[in-house]
Amino acid sequence: MRRDELAILGIQLPVLPTIVLGALPGPPDWAPRLERLGLDVVCSGAAADTPETLANACAAVPHRPLKAAGPVKGARIVECDAPAPPGAYRIDAADGVVCFGGPGGGEGPDEIASLVLAAVRDDPSAWWVAAEGLAGASLEAVEERLAVIVEAVRRVRLFLAKQQFD
């Protein structure tokens, strides 16, 4: 993660921001659900966003950073292979991303927290924690998987804070 670029764009994220990469099952109305689950960056869930899906997600969750699937005008964070639109941050190979696959991985919050901590120990502020490969799963399985990832990241953040103050 290139924090300097995010700061220039006015995008504020916590250490180890949680995000979904790729599409989510069902209609592109995931933003409020992702906010409720505690993800730091929300999205519509569409495989490819349009100005309409982006506007709907932004209206549903106006206080969270929003990621668009594709270089949609008005997006602040984009997931795409093309260059980012002006004023947007593109998540790409230069970013440190700890990815967890779809449901069925079986890891609980403690196992995921251990994996995240091992990957980011040297510079946690340079990393994202992402879920991907969720499009083919059931809504319930996706929500369960994301809740476990969010809880794991919460535990890692608490551990890092305790280390800092000890």
C-alpha positions as CSV (number, residue, x, y, z in Angstrom):
1,M,0.0,0.0,0.0
2,R,1.3,3.4,-0.9
3,R,0.1,5.5,2.0
4,D,1.5,8.7,0.6
5,E,-0.7,8.4,-2.5
6,L,-3.7,7.6,-0.4
7,A,-3.0,10.6,1.8
8,I,-2.7,12.9,-1.2
9,L,-6.2,11.7,-2.3
10,G,-7.6,12.3,1.2
11,I,-8.3,8.6,1.8
12,Q,-7.8,7.7,5.4
13,L,-7.5,4.0,6.2
14,P,-6.5,2.1,9.4
15,V,-3.5,-0.2,9.6
16,L,-4.3,-3.4,7.8
17,P,-7.5,-2.2,6.0
18,T,-9.9,-5.0,5.1
19,I,-11.3,-5.2,1.6
20,V,-12.9,-7.6,-0.8
21,L,-11.3,-8.2,-4.2
22,G,-13.4,-9.5,-7.0
23,A,-17.1,-9.9,-7.3
24,L,-19.6,-11.0,-4.6
25,P,-22.7,-13.2,-5.2
26,G,-26.1,-11.8,-5.9
27,P,-27.0,-8.3,-6.9
28,P,-24.5,-5.4,-6.5
29,D,-26.0,-4.2,-3.2
30,W,-23.2,-5.3,-0.8
31,A,-22.0,-1.9,0.5
32,P,-24.3,-1.7,3.6
33,R,-23.7,-5.4,4.4
34,L,-19.9,-5.0,4.2
35,E,-20.2,-2.0,6.5
36,R,-22.2,-3.9,9.0
37,L,-19.7,-6.7,8.9
38,G,-16.9,-4.2,9.7
39,L,-14.9,-4.0,6.5
40,D,-12.8,-0.9,6.2
41,V,-13.4,-0.5,2.5
42,V,-16.8,-1.4,1.0
43,C,-17.9,-2.1,-2.5
44,S,-21.0,-2.8,-4.5
45,G,-20.0,-6.4,-5.1
46,A,-20.4,-6.1,-8.9
47,A,-18.0,-7.9,-11.1
48,A,-17.6,-4.6,-13.1
49,D,-19.0,-1.5,-11.6
50,T,-21.0,1.1,-13.5
51,P,-21.6,4.7,-12.5
52,E,-25.0,3.6,-11.2
53,T,-23.7,0.7,-9.0
54,L,-20.9,3.0,-7.7
55,A,-23.4,5.8,-6.9
56,N,-25.8,3.4,-5.2
57,A,-23.0,2.0,-3.0
58,C,-21.8,5.5,-2.1
59,A,-25.3,6.6,-1.2
60,A,-25.8,3.5,0.9
61,V,-22.5,3.9,2.8
62,P,-21.3,7.5,2.5
63,H,-18.8,7.4,5.4
64,R,-16.6,4.5,4.3
65,P,-14.0,4.4,1.5
66,L,-15.5,2.7,-1.5
67,K,-13.7,0.4,-4.0
68,A,-14.9,0.2,-7.6
69,A,-14.4,-2.9,-9.8
70,G,-13.0,-1.2,-12.8
71,P,-11.9,2.4,-13.6
72,V,-15.2,4.0,-13.0
73,K,-15.3,7.8,-13.0
74,G,-15.8,9.1,-9.5
75,A,-14.3,6.1,-7.8
76,R,-11.7,6.8,-5.1
77,I,-10.2,3.3,-4.9
78,V,-10.2,1.0,-7.9
79,E,-9.4,-2.6,-8.6
80,C,-8.4,-2.9,-12.2
81,D,-5.6,-3.6,-14.7
82,A,-6.1,-0.2,-16.4
83,P,-4.6,3.0,-15.1
84,A,-6.7,4.6,-12.3
85,P,-9.0,7.5,-13.2
86,P,-7.7,10.9,-12.1
87,G,-8.2,11.3,-8.3
88,A,-8.3,7.5,-7.7
89,Y,-6.0,5.0,-6.1
90,R,-5.5,1.7,-8.0
91,I,-4.8,-1.5,-6.0
92,D,-2.2,-3.4,-8.0
93,A,0.7,-5.7,-7.7
94,A,2.9,-3.1,-6.0
95,D,0.6,-3.3,-3.0
96,G,1.1,-5.7,-0.2
97,V,-2.1,-7.8,0.1
98,V,-2.6,-10.7,2.3
99,C,-5.4,-12.6,0.5
100,F,-7.8,-15.2,1.9
101,G,-9.8,-17.3,-0.5
102,G,-13.5,-18.1,-0.4
103,P,-15.5,-20.0,2.1
104,G,-14.4,-23.4,3.0
105,G,-10.9,-22.4,4.1
106,G,-11.8,-23.5,7.6
107,E,-9.5,-21.1,9.4
108,G,-10.8,-19.4,12.4
109,P,-9.9,-15.9,13.6
110,D,-6.9,-17.1,15.5
111,E,-5.4,-19.0,12.5
112,I,-6.0,-16.1,10.2
113,A,-4.6,-13.6,12.7
114,S,-1.4,-15.7,12.9
115,L,-1.1,-15.8,9.1
116,V,-1.6,-12.0,8.8
117,L,0.8,-11.2,11.6
118,A,3.5,-13.5,10.1
119,A,3.1,-11.7,6.7
120,V,3.0,-8.1,7.9
121,R,5.3,-8.1,11.0
122,D,8.0,-5.8,9.5
123,D,5.6,-3.1,8.3
124,P,1.9,-3.6,9.0
125,S,1.0,-0.1,7.7
126,A,2.0,-1.2,4.2
127,W,-0.5,-4.0,3.8
128,W,-4.1,-4.7,3.0
129,V,-6.0,-7.8,4.2
130,A,-8.4,-9.0,1.4
131,A,-10.9,-11.7,0.8
132,E,-11.3,-12.9,-2.8
133,G,-12.9,-15.7,-4.8
134,L,-16.3,-15.2,-3.2
135,A,-18.5,-14.8,-6.2
136,G,-19.6,-18.5,-6.4
137,A,-20.4,-18.9,-2.7
138,S,-23.7,-18.5,-0.8
139,L,-24.5,-15.1,0.8
140,E,-24.4,-16.7,4.2
141,A,-21.0,-18.3,3.6
142,V,-19.6,-15.1,2.3
143,E,-20.8,-13.1,5.3
144,E,-19.4,-15.8,7.7
145,R,-16.0,-15.7,5.9
146,L,-15.8,-11.9,6.0
147,A,-16.8,-11.8,9.6
148,V,-14.0,-14.2,10.5
149,I,-11.4,-12.1,8.5
150,V,-12.6,-8.9,10.1
151,E,-12.3,-10.4,13.6
152,A,-8.9,-11.7,12.8
153,V,-7.7,-8.3,11.7
154,R,-9.2,-6.7,14.9
155,R,-7.1,-9.2,16.9
156,V,-4.0,-8.4,15.0
157,R,-4.5,-4.6,15.5
158,L,-5.0,-5.1,19.2
159,F,-1.8,-7.2,19.4
160,L,0.2,-4.6,17.5
161,A,-1.2,-1.8,19.7
162,K,-0.2,-3.7,22.8
163,Q,3.3,-4.3,21.4
164,Q,3.6,-0.6,20.7
165,F,2.6,0.4,24.2
166,D,4.5,-2.3,26.2
